[in-house]
């Protein structure tokens, strides 16, 4: 189910991007008739780059940045945190559940 949601999110991002690019670049006049640009023409104008590939590249860049950080940095500790493994719920004296999380070393 998660992969379906991810694919639909990516598709929605691409549709939103093309819709806005068509508005930015405006219509095309061919044979005295105005019409919207096709997907192929929009793709040529942006040189086959899109928002999804940009986001993936930025995430990869951030991953490399975090990997180069020293292990003492809080961001790196959080990145290495495994919430499912390190999550322990303990009931408190008043009946509420408190959560204790530890960093992976």
N, C-alpha and C positions, 0 to 999 in steps of 0.2 A: 504494500500500500504506500510505503514511504517513497519508493522510486516513482510511482505514478504521480504523487504530489510534486515531486521534484521536477519531473518532466513537464507537468502542466505549468509549474511556476516558471520554468525556463521558457516554455512556449509563450506564456503571457508576457514575459519580459521582452521577448523578441517582437511580438506583435505591438506592444506599447512603443518600443523603439522605432519600428518602421512607421507607425502612425505619426509620431512626432517628426521623424526625418522627412516624411512626405510634406508635412506642413512647413518645415523649414526650407526645403528646397523648392517648394512650389510646384505648380503644374507644368506640363510640357505642351508646347504648341506644335502640332504636326498637321500639315495640310489644312491650315486655317481652323483647326479644331483643338480646343484645349482639353487635356485629359490628365489624370494623375499619373505619376511615374510608376512603372512596374517594379516589382521586387528586384529584378535583374539590374535595372538602371540605378535604383537606390543602392544596391550592393556595389556597383561599380563606383559610385560617387564616394562611398565611405571606404573604398579599397578593401572590401571583404572583411572589415573589422566590425565587431558588434559588442554590445554591452556584456554579454555572457562571457565571451572570451576575455574581455578586459577584467571582469570580476575574478575569473579564475587565475589570471596572471597576477593580480594584486594579492590574492590569497596565498599563492605560491611564494611570492616575494616576501610576504609577512612571515610565512612559515620558515623561510631561510633566515630571516632576521631573528626570529625567536630561537632557532637552532644555534645560532652563533653567540647568543647571550650566555653569560656565565650561569652556572646552576644555582647561584645564590639569589638571582633576580626573582622577584615575586611572580612576574608574568610567566617565566619559564616553569616555576613550581606549579602554577595554576594550569598551565598547558599540559604538564605531565600528570596532573591529577586525574585519577580514575574514580569518578563518583560512585559507580556501582560497586566497585571493590572496596572502597574506603568508607562507604556510608554505613554507619551503625546508628540505629534508632534505639534510644533508651527512654523508658517511661520515667517521668519525674515524680516527685512526691505529690504534686497536685493533680496528677492525671494527664498532663500535657506530654506530648512526645517531643523530646529534644533531639537534635541531630548533632553528632560529633563527626567531623571530617578531618582527616589527617592528610598531609602531603606525602606523595610517594617519593622515596629517597633513592 
